[in-house]
Amino acid sequence: MRDAEPDGFLDLGFARLDTDREARTGAPEVVYGQGKTPDEIVAGLGALAGRHPHRAVLATRLAPEALSEIRRALPEAVVDDRARTATLGPLPEPHGRVVVVSAGTSDGPVAGEAAITARVHGAHVEVVRDVGVAGLHRLLAVRDLLTSADALVVVAGMEGALPSVVGGLVGVPLVAVPTSTGYGTGAGGMAALLSMLNSCAPGIVVVNIDNGYGAGVHAARVATRARRDAP
């Protein structure tokens, strides 16, 4: 491993870590595990933690073998099998509230990724599970919690209707996440994506299919900035 280069990158051989990202954006680079070997993921996560010892660093999209290797090589890491993530280092002091809402249990991995990401990026996070549109009374029962949030992440597969319903109930900034769950005509999340993009409820932004990470970052930035700028 070489020392940090003048351009702000750390060359690990298989990747060049962006060691200046925290200074530019407020949060360190994240290890995207898909396509990397377990050893590469461990090396990247460890190197990032070494450069940012004051706060947690994150790895996402981890296969079972990578989760096992992180547990073995980095026993101090916090591993979440369902969200397929690992964090290493102390979590930041939370500012602002993000509520992550998922339609069904099958959306749990993406919702979990969003929740952990938002927490690593500085927000207080609460999770509301299994409030899909097939039982609207479950959603109405948590309306006060949704209204109290600074930002919402709403995760749904199938027909992707939940963000539209939530967006019609509350006036909180909302990022919608389509998931790839559903039967054949769901087309791997395309049906949910198109439903969310065509929502008639105002104030909804949409990320890519299964992109809990992108949604978590967006919501955390909205929430932490809202609290920072509050009078």
Wavefront OBJ file of the C-alpha trace (Angstrom):
o trace
v 0.000 0.000 0.000
v 1.362 3.428 -0.931
v 0.938 6.650 1.001
v -1.691 9.171 -0.045
v -0.835 10.668 -3.400
v -0.694 14.437 -4.052
v -4.023 14.331 -5.878
v -5.850 13.028 -2.791
v -6.107 9.358 -3.704
v -4.798 6.243 -1.993
v -3.649 3.579 -4.439
v -4.508 0.054 -3.244
v -3.569 -1.591 -6.515
v -7.091 -2.717 -7.371
v -8.641 0.706 -6.599
v -7.707 4.311 -5.899
v -9.572 5.504 -2.829
v -10.779 9.101 -2.804
v -9.287 10.337 0.484
v -10.468 13.930 -0.095
v -14.163 13.134 -0.431
v -15.008 13.973 3.179
v -13.452 17.431 2.791
v -15.504 18.053 -0.369
v -18.842 16.514 0.577
v -18.847 15.963 4.341
v -18.651 12.152 4.209
v -15.909 9.658 3.241
v -15.928 7.408 0.209
v -17.932 4.179 0.489
v -16.795 0.704 -0.578
v -19.216 -0.714 -3.166
v -18.811 -4.439 -2.693
v -20.377 -5.805 -5.848
v -17.679 -7.023 -8.220
v -14.927 -6.945 -5.588
v -13.370 -9.923 -3.848
v -13.753 -10.303 -0.074
v -10.068 -9.494 0.399
v -10.423 -6.319 -1.671
v -13.439 -5.222 0.334
v -11.634 -5.799 3.637
v -8.600 -3.898 2.365
v -10.702 -0.988 1.147
v -12.784 -0.746 4.298
v -9.699 -0.947 6.510
v -7.858 1.677 4.489
v -10.802 4.075 4.620
v -11.111 3.575 8.370
v -7.427 4.346 8.736
v -7.864 7.617 6.867
v -11.054 8.549 8.762
v -10.611 7.167 12.297
v -12.967 9.764 13.766
v -16.100 8.447 12.039
v -17.705 5.345 10.572
v -16.970 4.208 7.033
v -19.355 2.026 5.060
v -19.302 -0.915 2.656
v -22.441 -1.864 0.694
v -23.734 -4.657 -1.544
v -21.775 -7.350 0.261
v -22.111 -10.992 -0.742
v -22.290 -13.628 2.030
v -18.626 -14.557 1.628
v -17.615 -10.909 1.971
v -19.725 -10.515 5.111
v -18.020 -13.575 6.586
v -14.544 -12.318 5.734
v -15.244 -8.905 7.262
v -16.383 -10.587 10.479
v -13.154 -12.597 10.542
v -10.675 -9.908 9.493
v -12.344 -6.856 11.068
v -14.125 -8.123 14.199
v -14.815 -4.558 15.338
v -16.964 -3.934 12.240
v -20.758 -3.902 12.521
v -22.179 -6.245 9.895
v -25.808 -6.336 8.777
v -26.592 -9.492 6.800
v -30.042 -8.338 5.670
v -28.904 -4.919 4.479
v -25.672 -6.459 3.117
v -23.588 -3.715 4.693
v -20.716 -3.262 7.112
v -19.616 -0.197 9.050
v -16.290 0.372 10.721
v -15.646 3.152 13.226
v -17.803 5.409 15.424
v -21.092 6.692 14.060
v -21.396 10.490 13.898
v -23.542 12.475 16.288
v -27.022 12.404 14.680
v -28.654 15.599 13.420
v -32.051 15.712 11.762
v -34.507 12.838 11.441
v -34.882 10.469 8.503
v -37.739 7.969 8.482
v -37.328 4.997 6.155
v -40.651 3.455 5.114
v -40.875 0.085 3.389
v -43.915 -1.482 1.742
v -43.192 -5.128 2.538
v -40.716 -7.543 4.067
v -39.218 -8.258 0.634
v -38.163 -4.621 0.405
v -36.202 -4.971 3.664
v -32.675 -5.298 2.221
v -32.976 -2.060 0.230
v -34.679 -0.248 3.100
v -31.943 -1.462 5.432
v -29.241 -0.170 3.114
v -30.977 3.217 3.025
v -31.310 3.353 6.814
v -27.695 2.455 7.539
v -26.450 4.848 4.879
v -28.464 7.747 6.300
v -27.147 7.002 9.796
v -23.521 6.854 8.622
v -24.099 10.175 6.858
v -25.124 11.870 10.067
v -28.903 11.599 10.467
v -31.015 10.070 13.202
v -32.947 7.241 11.543
v -36.212 5.490 12.293
v -37.637 2.611 10.258
v -41.292 1.822 9.530
v -41.800 -1.637 8.029
v -44.591 -3.398 6.175
v -47.018 -0.533 5.491
v -47.788 -1.277 1.845
v -50.906 -0.067 0.087
v -52.677 -3.419 0.494
v -53.379 -2.328 4.087
v -53.565 1.465 4.210
v -54.656 1.476 7.861
v -51.090 0.446 8.764
v -49.732 3.561 7.090
v -52.312 5.895 8.583
v -51.370 4.634 12.037
v -47.850 6.126 11.660
v -48.817 9.371 9.909
v -47.686 11.514 12.869
v -44.224 9.930 12.746
v -43.959 10.603 9.023
v -44.994 14.224 9.478
v -42.348 14.752 12.158
v -39.481 13.672 9.872
v -37.100 16.048 8.123
v -36.841 13.642 5.184
v -38.489 10.383 4.127
v -37.200 7.403 2.185
v -40.074 5.305 0.819
v -39.164 1.880 -0.549
v -41.558 -0.272 -2.578
v -41.625 -2.937 -5.247
v -44.584 -4.503 -7.058
v -46.548 -1.565 -8.581
v -44.577 1.052 -6.604
v -47.630 2.960 -5.338
v -46.529 3.625 -1.772
v -44.513 6.845 -2.388
v -47.506 8.435 -4.126
v -49.740 7.621 -1.174
v -47.219 8.929 1.353
v -46.611 12.017 -0.775
v -50.335 12.727 -0.716
v -50.492 12.433 3.073
v -47.529 14.537 4.218
v -45.501 17.488 2.987
v -42.072 16.129 3.941
v -39.223 15.915 1.374
v -39.468 12.377 0.010
v -37.105 10.190 -1.982
v -38.697 7.095 -3.505
v -36.821 3.841 -4.082
v -38.234 1.234 -6.479
v -37.163 -2.321 -5.714
v -36.821 -5.323 -7.987
v -39.385 -7.362 -6.028
v -42.540 -8.473 -7.787
v -43.924 -10.932 -10.312
v -43.108 -11.113 -14.017
v -44.737 -7.929 -15.242
v -42.890 -6.015 -12.528
v -39.946 -6.365 -14.935
v -37.278 -6.381 -12.251
v -38.434 -3.091 -10.754
v -39.211 -1.201 -13.962
v -42.943 -1.097 -13.198
v -42.295 0.401 -9.761
v -39.746 2.844 -11.189
v -42.131 4.120 -13.859
v -44.985 4.429 -11.356
v -42.826 6.535 -9.067
v -41.543 8.707 -11.908
v -45.139 9.311 -13.023
v -46.513 10.059 -9.567
v -49.089 12.841 -9.380
v -48.079 13.604 -5.775
v -45.738 16.629 -5.764
v -42.384 16.750 -4.042
v -41.211 13.209 -4.820
v -37.758 12.483 -6.198
v -36.824 8.997 -7.416
v -33.558 7.069 -7.393
v -32.641 4.013 -9.418
v -33.953 0.500 -8.797
v -32.690 -0.955 -5.484
v -30.530 2.140 -4.835
v -30.968 2.369 -1.076
v -27.529 3.904 -0.772
v -28.318 6.872 -3.016
v -31.631 7.444 -1.251
v -29.986 7.318 2.180
v -27.358 9.878 1.238
v -29.958 12.240 -0.228
v -32.266 11.986 2.769
v -29.428 12.467 5.261
v -28.243 15.598 3.472
v -31.747 17.035 3.486
v -32.318 16.187 7.144
v -28.989 17.311 8.541
v -29.054 20.555 6.586
v -32.648 21.249 7.663
v -31.648 20.998 11.335
v -28.445 22.960 10.811
v -30.296 25.816 9.096
v -33.225 25.854 11.524
v -33.584 29.127 13.502
l 1 2 3 4 5 6 7 8 9 10 11 12 13 14 15 16 17 18 19 20 21 22 23 24 25 26 27 28 29 30 31 32 33 34 35 36 37 38 39 40 41 42 43 44 45 46 47 48 49 50 51 52 53 54 55 56 57 58 59 60 61 62 63 64 65 66 67 68 69 70 71 72 73 74 75 76 77 78 79 80 81 82 83 84 85 86 87 88 89 90 91 92 93 94 95 96 97 98 99 100 101 102 103 104 105 106 107 108 109 110 111 112 113 114 115 116 117 118 119 120 121 122 123 124 125 126 127 128 129 130 131 132 133 134 135 136 137 138 139 140 141 142 143 144 145 146 147 148 149 150 151 152 153 154 155 156 157 158 159 160 161 162 163 164 165 166 167 168 169 170 171 172 173 174 175 176 177 178 179 180 181 182 183 184 185 186 187 188 189 190 191 192 193 194 195 196 197 198 199 200 201 202 203 204 205 206 207 208 209 210 211 212 213 214 215 216 217 218 219 220 221 222 223 224 225 226 227 228 229 230 231
